[in-house]
Amino acid sequence: MQFDYVHPADQLLLIMERIYKHGMTTTSGGNLSIKDDNGDIWITPAGVDKGSLSRRDMVCVKADGRVQGIHKPSSEFPFHRLIYCTRPDLNAIVHAHPPALVSFSIVRRIPDTRLLPNERKICGRVGMAPYALPGSEQLGENIAAVFAEGINTVMLENHGVVVGGKDLFEAFRIFETLDFCARLEIEARRIGKPVLLTDEDYDTVRNKGMVALDSYTPISCPVAEREARQEMCGFIRRAYLQGLFTSTQGTFSQRLDQDNFLITPYGKDRNYLTPEDLVRIEGGRSEAGKTPSKSVLLHQAIYKQQPHVESIIIAHPPNIMAFAVTDMDFDSRTIPESYILLRGTPKLRFDAVYNEPEETAAVFVKTTPIAIVKNNCVMVTGQGLLNTFDRLEVAEYSAKSILASRALGDIVHIDDGRIRDLEVAFKLE
């Protein structure tokens, strides 16, 4: 999607729909705005149900103060205006009250963005603004003062969060990522103390930048590949809608034949991927004009070493990732479905996906379809798109059940005898 050609009112509608449908704001909470090149500010309306907005509900506050639209602008327009005055480089603002970020705001803490490798870079430095009455000039001054320090992401005491960006989609990605960090930290603290990445870990990530593959121009797109592209986009969309992917994270690939495969592109919003966005890798070369996921060499190594693997997902769902960022091991012996699909679920070192792609690929034999990488991701393999996606869902749902069980009592795992019965009955190798 070419967002530069989308009208401001439509942009506001698209992003508010995403925020509301993902449970990151309420019917009456939150507001978004866009500053146009001519100084006009487009903003969501006051007192209109966030679940039933239309583009004609959006309000334009002209540079001279005139209001155009059928509604009044959001009651928190004053702080939007003050932020734009303070930071002329910002062109969009997202403000909302997702439960996880509200949890941090009411204990007056900032979520830690050092649990996974990319979040700190996406979110940047996060500040905290003192409490003030909603809609008041004082609140606007408090928020603008933090933005004046060059900070683009500001937690509000006992309120929520405000994020600015060069455009609305950048502001949303930062907002979504910070909310993910908050949810991950909350879930991790249910089972242990979160382990933070070190400077050496970040050096490892920096030293493994974009992968430079030779490129080629495909001469055709066979029907089977077209079908695979369409099906992949459907599963990627499902993964995003279910919170298994975020807009910036989550990699899906599908083998086409031998070592040739399709993979998600780098840097594109997972919610809007289309079949033509996917990148074909053939003979170690990348489809011309496209940038594949940074993990492309790892996918390639798995397909070369493991002929039984037809599809791979790398993801970061918050419940299973709670085990990745703590010292707790994930045990799938909770219900039969979990053990049948997930098996042993080893935990790999953080740098395994960067420095040891061949050794990491060797892990995914038939008896080990899934692995957790410390402070990084969960990797899932399968015999096809549906089987792999099913495993990812089961991993996240199983982890969620384990985390919830902490409030109820000690887990009773399926014993070894019954595990053997499952292995025989379902012909598990």
N, C-alpha and C positions, 0 to 999 in steps of 0.2 A: 504494500500500500504506500503510495506517495503522499505522505502527510502534508507536504508543502502546498498541495493543491486542495486540501480539505478545508472547507469554510470553518472559521472559529466556532460558530454555534454547533456544527457537527462534531468538531473535535471535543468540545465540552461534553456533548451527549455521549460520544463513544467512551470517553474515560470515566464519566460518572456511572455509566451502565456497568463498566468493569468493576469499579470500586464497590458499587451497591450489590451486584450479583455475587461478589466474592466475600460478602459479609464484612467489609471494611468500613462501612458507615451505616447509619440508620436512615429511616425515612426523612427525618428532619435535620440530620447532622451533616456537616461537611460542606465545602464550597470549593469551586475551581475557577480560575480566571486565566485569560490570555491577554497580553498587551500587544496590540496591533502596531504595525510600522508607523501609522499616523498618530499614535498616542492614545487611541481609543482602547478601553478596557472592556472585554467581553467577560461576563461573569454569570454564574448560575443564580437563579432567582431566590428570593426570600419566600419561605412558607409554602413551597411546592413539593409534593411527594417525590423523593428521589427515585422511587421505583416506577414512576410513570411520566418522566420528563419527555418532552419533545423539543426539537430544535427551535420551535417558535416560542418556547418558554425562556430562552436565553436572553439576557439583558446586555445592552451595549451602553456603557457610560462614556460619552464623548469626551475628548480632551478638554473641552470647555465646560464640562460638568453636566451637560444635558443628558437625560436618561431616555433611551429609546427601547421600547419593548412593552409587553402587556403586563409585566410584573415589576415590582421593586427589586433592585439588586440585593444580593445577600446582605444581611445585617452586619456581616464582617468585612464588607467592602473597605472600610477605613484601613484595616491593616494591609490589605492587598495594595491599595494605593500608596501607602507609606513605604512598603517594601520596594515597589517599582521606583519610587522617588529616590530611595536610598541606594538601590542597585539597578542602574539603568541597563546593565548587561543581562538582566533576567527578563524573560518574556512570558513566563507562565508560572502559576502557583497552584499547588495542590494542598488542601487542608482537609483532614478527616480525623475520625476517632476510631481506628481499628482497635478491637479489644486488647490485643497484645500490647500495642503501643500505649494505650490508656493505662494498662497495668504498670508500665514503667513510669508513666507521667504521674501517677498517684503515689508512687513511692519515690518520685523525683530522682530517677536514675535514667541513664542513657543505655540502650542495648549495645552489647559489645559486637563490633563488626569484624573481630579478629578470629572468629571461629572457623571460617572457610576462606579460601584464597582470594576471591574476587570482590567480596562484599565491601571491604574497606575502601577499595578503589572506586566502586560504584557510588557509595554513600558519601565519601569524603568525611571531613570533620563534622561532627554533630554537636550542636550547642543546646543550651537550655535557657528558655526565657521565663522570667518571673511571672507569677499569676497576676491577672488583672481581669476585670469584668468583661465578658464577651461582648464584642461590638464596640467597645470603648476606644477612645483615642489612646488611652494609657496602654492598653493591650497592644495596639499598633506600634506605639513607641518602644515597648519592651521587645517586641519581635524584631522590629527594624534595627534596633541597636545590635542584636546578635548578627543579623544579616550584614550589618556594616563592617563586621570583622572579616568579611570574606567567606562566611559560612553559608551554605545553601540549604542545610537541613537543620531545623530547629524544633526540638521538643518543647511543649508548653506545659508548665506545671499544672497538674490537675485539669488537663484539657485534652491534649492530643498532639498532633505534629503538623508543621508547615514546611513544605519543600518547594524550592524555586529551581527553575531550569531554563535553558536557552529556548526550549519549546515545551509544550505540554507533555509530550511523550517521554522526554528525558526526565521531567519532574515526576511523572508517574512511575517510571522504572526505579528511580531512587526511593520513592515512597514505598513501593511494593517490596523492594529489597530490604529496606529497614524494618518493615513489618515482618518479613520472613526471618530476619535476624532475631527480632523480639520473640517470635513464636518458637524458634529453634532453641534459644537460650532458656525460655520457660520450660520447654519439654525436657531439655538436658538436665536442668536442675532438679527435676523429679527423681532422677536416678543417680545423680552424682554431681561432681564438680566439673564444669566445662573446662577443657584444656584449650588454651589459646595458641595460635600459631606464633612461631618465633621469627626473629629477623632472618635467620638462616632459611626458614621455610619460604619466606617471601622472596629471598634471593633465588631459591630454586625455581619459583614460578617465573620470576623476571628473566632468568637465564634460559627458560624454555618458552620463548615467545611464539609468534606465528610460525606455522610450518610452511616452508617454501617447497611446494611440489611443482614439477613441470606440468604444464597445462596442455590440453588438447581440445579440439572442437569435434564433438560427436557428429557423425554423418547422418544419424537417424535416431529416433526414439521408438523402439519396438513397443507393441501393444502391451506386452507383459511389464515393461518398465513404466509405461504410462499408468497402468493399474497400480503398480507398487507405489508410485509417487502419490497418487490419489489416496490410497489406503494409509500411507504414512502420515499424510497431512491430517487425516481423520483422527488417527491415534494421538498425534501431537496436540491437536486441539482438545481432545479428551483429557490428555495429561495436564494441559494447562487449566482447563475448567475444574478439574478435580484437585488442583493444588499440588500435583506431582511435579510439575514444571513451574517456573516463573517466566516472566517475559524475557529475561536475560539468560536463564539457565535451563539446561536439559538438552541432551543430545540423543537422537534416534538414528539408527542405521539399519539397512536391510540389504542382505546379499542378493545380487542379481544372478551371478554365475561365477564359479571358481572364486577368484580374489576380487572381483568387481562388485561394487556396492554403491548404494545411495546413502547420503548422510546429510544431516541438517547443516545449514550454513552458519557461519560465525556472525554474531552481532545483529541478527534480525529478530524482531519481536515474535515470540513463539505463538502468540494469539492470532497473528495475521499471515502465517506462512502459507504459501501456495505451492502447487506441484512444481512450477518452474523455478522456485527458490531453492529446491533441494539440489545437492551437488553430487554428480556422478563421479566416482573414482574408478578408473580403469587402468590396470597395469601400473599402479602407483602414480598415475597422473590425474590431475584434477580438471574437471570441466572448465573450460576457458570462461573468464569473466566473473567467476564466483569464488568465494572464499569459504572453504570447508571449516567445520569445527576444529578447534585446536587439538582435540583428541583423535584426530583422523588416523595418526600412525598407530595408536593403540587399537583402534577398531580394525585396521588393516592387519595388524599382527595376530589378532584373535581369529579373523577369518582364515588366515593362512595356516595357523596351527590347529584349529579346531573345526574340522569339516562338518561336524554335526550342528554347529551354530549357524543359524540363518538370520538372526536379528540381535541387536545389542541396544541397550538403553543405559545412558549415564544420567543420573538424576540426583536431586537433593531434597526429597520430601522431609519435612521437619521432624516427623516422628521417628522414622528409621535413622535419620541423621543425628538424633539425640545420642544414639549409640556410637556414632562416628566421632563425636566431639567430647565424649567421656571415656573413661576406662572400662565401662560396662560392656560385657559381651552380649550379643543378640543370640537368643536360643529359640529356634523355631519349633521346639517340641511342645507346643501349646495346644493346637488342635490338629487333626489329621491333615487338613488342606495345607496348613502352613508348612508342615514337615515335608509333605509330598512335593510341594512346589519349590521350597527354599533349601531344604537339606541343612548342611552344616554352617553355611554363611561365615566364612573366615573373615578376619579383619586384617587388611594389608597396611603397610607403612604409607605415610603421607606421600613420600617421593616416588612410590612404586609406579604411578601413572606418568611420571615425568622422566625418570632416569632408567627405568627398567621395563619398557613396554614388552619386550620378548618374554621376560620372566613372569610378568603379570599375565600375559596372554596364556601362558602355560597353566595357570591356575584353573581355567574354565573348562575342565574336563566334564564329562557327562554327569558325574556325581557332585559337581560344584558349579551350579548355574548362576550363582550370585555371590558377590563379595562386597564388603564394606571397606572403604578406604578412609583411614583416619583423617579427620578434619578436611575431608575432600568431597566424597561422593559415595553413592551406592552404584555398583555396576551389575547389570542384569543381562543374561543371555537366554536365548530360547530357540525353539525350532521354527519360529515364524513371528510375525508382528503380534498376533493375538496372544500367543503363548508367552512372549516376552513381556508384553504389557500386563497380562494377568499376573505374572510373577511380581512385577513392580507394585501393582495394587495390593497384592497379598502381603508383600513385605511391609508396606506402609500401614495397612490395616492391622496386621499382626503387632507391629511395633506400637501402634496407638492403643491396642488392647492391653499390651504389657504395661505401658505407662499408666493407663487408667487403673489397672489392677493394684497399683501401689497403694491406692486409697482403701482397698478392700481386704487385703491380707496377702499371705505368701502364695506364690504360684506353685501349683502342683504339676510338674511336667509329666508327659506321657513316658512311662518307664521303658527300659530297654527291650523287655519282652514284647510289649505292644508295638514298639518301633519296628522290631523284626517282622511282626505280623503285617504291618503296613508295607514294608519293603517286599515281602513275598506276594501279598495280595495285589499290589500295584506294579509289580515287576520293576522295582527301582534297582538300579545297578549300584 
